[in-house]
Amino acid sequence: MDFHLNEEQQMLKDSVRRYLADHCGFEKRHELVARGSFDAERWATMAELGWLGMALPESHGGLGGNEIDTAILMEAMGEVLFVEPFWAIAVLAGQTLAALGDDAQAKALVEQLVVGAARPVVAHGEAQARGNLSWVETTASSIGGERWRINGNKSAVVGGNVADCFLVSARTASEVSDAQGISLFVIKRDTPGLVIRDVRMIDNRWCADISLHDVVLDRAQLLGPVGGAADALQIGADHALLAACAEAVGVADRALWITRDYLKVRKQFGVTLSTFQSLQHRMSEMLIELELARCMVFQALAAMPQERQAREAALRAAKVHVGRSTRFVCAQAIQLHGGIGVTDEYVVGHHFKRITTFENLLGSSHYHLEQLAERERIVVG
């Protein structure tokens, strides 16, 4: 795999960093967070810049890029602790919809997403799932073959506070943890029976817990085949997990250099902290962990075109190592800052908070490690 960016990718990286530095600095986001971490004008600008459709297929109105383009965007967003729901809408929802193929409704929704006219989010996770994508307790029962009645709950739907529609998974057949029998429905925000409770996360992004009480849908609101949404949900989650890992690397990268700069100016006993050998060693350990995390993202990027088992193993390994390494970097950054590191007014503590939310996104590092261990047991056995 070539680890060097081509000319177009380097231009994308530079332009994204410039825009984010000018418009999304830490000191500018407090008001935005209070308004739900969403700005309509900025969202329209991202659509014009092509960010929303960067890695979505041209057949669906996207630019036809790939996961490397998404990783470039997400790493830069991680560096500035970007709080708007780009990941939830443009990556997770966009890739899930695109994976449904020629489904006319899904295709139309992606086309609207790309131009900023629609903000769909995936409402799939449930409290008891613990990262298992096949775990769906929400049920959809057929009414006369023409309509559906849905009941259930979805938790921590990132971006749900500003979504105009939800891509809700519901079980139409099989047992609660079976991959087969899961269907996907598009439900508008104002649908009767849909209850939305907005929740502010510790890293100042927003999500929503939603409840569905006898929500009645038309047959046309079904996306893809009945009981056949598992593959699309898996593909969307794969892209989203890789994007989240790239973002975490960006978060840790900036935390490292903020700490380096702090140690170069903070004095103790008449000399700067950067002259203390023990702290130099600590910074070296942080750099090693950061580069380990970055390499795991590279490995996952290389595995994306491979067959499903190899891709899944690489993504799980990336989640485990990126989670551990970036948490170490950000925790050490706070330690090296001292008391100021945990204040709300100083940026480095917010890097640790973002990594804390990453740890529980799409399954914890411990869950993915268990799945890797189980996979090796089956192969060896």
N, C-alpha and C positions, 0 to 999 in steps of 0.2 A: 504494500500500500504506500502511495506517495503521500507523505505527511506535509508537503508544501502546498499552500493555496495557489491556485492559478490566478491569472490577472483579474478575472471577473470576481472571483471570490475575495481577493484582497481588496478590491474596490468596494465590494459590499461591506466587508468588515470595517473599513475606514469610514465609509459614509454612515453606517449605523452608529458607530462609536461617536462620531461628531454630533449627530442629531441627538443622541441620548445625553451626551455631555451638556449640550446647550439647553435642552428642554426637560430633562428628567433627573436633575441633580437632587441630592438628598435634601437640601435646604428648600426645594420647591414643592415637595410632595405632601406636606402636612395638610394643606387645604384639600388637596385631591383625595387623600385618604378619608377625610371627614365626609366627602361627597360620594363615598362608595368606591374609591379607587378607579374612577372611570371619567374620562374627558371625551365628549363626543367629537370635538374639533380635532383632537389629537388622533382619535381613532380613524377619522376620515382621512387625515394626512397619512397614516400608516397604510390605508387602503390605496391611496394615490401613489405611494412609494413602492407598492407591490409587495409589502411585507406579509399581508394577510393571505396572499395566494402564492407565496414564494415557492413552496414545495408541493403544491397541489397540481394535479394533472391538467394539461392544456385542454383536454376534452371537457373539463368541468369549469373552465374559465380561469384556471391558474396559470402560473408562469412555467410550469414543468420542471422546476428545480428538484433537488433531492434533499436527503436528510443532512448532508453536509451544510447546505445553505441554512437549514433550520438550526443546526448546532452553532453556526456563526452568529445568528441572530440571538439565540438564547444565551450564549456565553456573554455577549455584550450586555444583554438585559440583566443578567446576574450581577455584572460588575456595578451597575447603578441601582440594584435592588428594585427593578421595575415592578410596579404594583398592579398594572392594568392586566386584564385577563387574556393576554395574547396566547399564552400556552393553552388555556382551556378552550378557546374558540378556534384559533387558527391552526393549532396542532392537533389536540385530542379530538375535538368535534370535526374539524375539517378532514383529517385522515380517516376517521371512522366512516364518515359519509362517503368519501371517495372510494373506500374499500367495498362499498355496496355495489360498485360497478355501474351498470346501465339503468339502475332504478331511477325513473324520471323525477320523482319527487326529491330524492337525495341529490341528484345532479343539479336540479334547480336551486336547492338550498345552498349548495356549495357556491354556485355562481353568485348568489346574493351575498354570501359571506365574504367572498373575495373583494367585492366592491364596497363592503361595509354596510350593506343594506339589511343584513340579518346577523343576529348574534346568538347562534345556537350553542348550547353546552350539553355535554353528555351527563345524564343522571343515571349512573349505573351502580356506584358504590353503595353498600349497605353496611350497617353497624357490625353485623356478624360475619361479614365476608373476610375481614383481616387480610385483604390483598388477593383473595381467590376470585378471579374473574368469572368463574362458573357459578359462584354462589349468588342466586337470585331468589329471594322470597316473594317479591312483588309478583302478583298474579294478574293475568289478563284472561277473562272468560268471554267466549263468543256469545253474542246476543242475536239469535236468529240468523246467524251467518252473515249479517250485514254490518253489525257494530260490535264494539268491544267494551267491556267494563273492567277497569283497572283499579286495584287496591294495593297499597303498600307504602313503604317509606324509603327514601333515598337520603343519604347523609353526606355532608361535606362536599357539596357540588360546587367546585371552584368556579367563580364567575357567575354563579346562579343569581346573584343580586341584581345583575344588569342584563341577564339573558332575556331575549324576547320569545324564545321557545326552548323546550327541553327535549333531548333525545333519550327517552325513558326506556330502559330494558325491563321486560316483564316475562314471566314464565307462562308459556302456553301449553307446555307438555313436560313430561319427565319429572325427576326428583329435584330437590332444591339445589343440589350441587352438581348437576349434570350440565355438560357443555351444550348438549342438544336440548332443544325445546325453549330456547331464549329468543324472544322477538323484540324488535325495536320499534318504538312509536314516537312520532313527533307531536308534542303537546304544546299549544300556545300558552303563554303566561297567564292569560285571563280566563282559562278554561274552568268552568264550574267544578268544584270538588278538589281543585289543586290548591294546596295551602303551602305558602312559601315563608320561611323564617330566615331572614338574613343574619349572618354571623360574621363578625370581624375576627380574622385569625391573628395569631400573635405577631406575624411578620407584616401586618397592616394590609394584606390582601383581604378580599372578602369571599365568602362562600355562602351557601344556603342549604338548609335542611328542608326537604320537601316531603309532604304527605299527600297521598292520593286516596280520596274517599269516594268510591263509586263514580270514578271519572269515566264518562261515556264518550267514546270516540267513534268516528266514522271509519268504515273499512279503509278509506283512502289514506288515513293517517298512519297506516302500517308501512314501515320502511323495509324493503327487501322481502324475502320469503318468510312465511310463518315458521317460527322455530329455528330460523337459520341465521341469526344475527351474531353467533359466537365468533365466527372468523373475522367479521368486520370489527367487532369490539376488541379482539386480540390484536389486530393490525394497528388500530388506532392507539391502543395502549402501548404497543411496542414503540411506535414513533414518539409518543408522549413521554415514555420513560427515558428514552435516549435524550430527548430535548431537555428534560428535567435534570439529567446528569450533566449535560453541557452547561446548563444554567448554574448548577452547584459549583462547577469548576470556576466559572466567572465570579461567583460570590466569594469563594475562598481565595482566588487570585488577588482580588482587590483588597481583601482583609489582610493578606500577607504584606502587600506593599504599603498599605496605610500604617501597619505596625512598624515596618522598616523605617518609614519616615519619622514616626513618633520617637523611636529609639535614638534617632540621630539628633534630635533636638532636646529631649528630656534629660535633665542633668540630675545626678545624685553624687554626693561627695565631691562636687566640683568638676565632674567629668560627665560626658554624655553616656547614656546607658548602652549605646552601641559599642562602646569600648570594652564592655565586660565580656570575657570569653564565654562564660556559661550562657549568656543571652545570645551570643553569636551562634553557639551550638544549637540552641533552641530554634533560632531562625532557620538554620540549616535543615533541621528535622522537619520544620514546617514546609520548606521548599521541596524536600524529598517526597513528602506525602502529597503535596499538590501535584507534582509531576507524575506520581503514581496514578492519581485520580485522572489526570489528563490522558495518560496512556490507556487507561481502561475505557475512556470514551472513544479513543481512536480504535481500539479493538472492537468495540460495539459497532462503530460506524462501518468497519470492514466486514462485519458479520451480517449486516442488514440485507444484502442481496442473497445470502445463503439460505439453505433450506431451514424449515421452521425450528427444528431441534437445536441446530447450531446457533441460530439467531437468538433463541430463547436463553440458551446457556450463557452466551456472551452478555446479554442484557442483564440477566440476573447477577452475574459476576460484577458487572459495572455498578449496579445498584449497591451491592455489598461494599465494594472497595471505595467507591466515590462517597458513599454515606459515611464510612468510617474515617477516611482521610480528610474530607472537608470539615467534618465535625472536629477533628483534632486541630486542624489549622485555625478554625474560628475560635475554638475554646482557648487555644494558646494565645491567640491575638488578644483576647480579653485579659488573660493572666498577665501578659506583658504590659498591658496598659494600666492595670491596677483598677482602682475604684471608678475612674472615669469610663472604663470600658462597659460598665453595666448601666450607665445613665441613658435615659431616653433621648437626650439632646445630642449625644455623640454617636457617630455612625457605626462604629465597629460592633457594638452590641446587636445592632439590627442584622448584621451579617450572620451572627450566630442564630438569631431567631429564624432567619430564612432557611438555614440549614436544618433547623429543628423541624420545620414543616416539611422539608424535603424527605426527611427520614421516614415520615409516615405517608408519603405520597405513593399511591399505586402499590402498596404493600411495604412493610418495613424491611430494613436490611436483614434482620433476623429471619423474617418469613422467606425471603429470597435465598438466604443461605440454607435454610431447611430444605427448600425445593431442589437446590443444587445437590445437597447431600443425598436426598432421596433418589435423584436421577442417577448419581454415581452408584448407589446401592443396587439399583435395578440393573445397570449396565454390568457391574462386576458380578452380581449374583447370577 
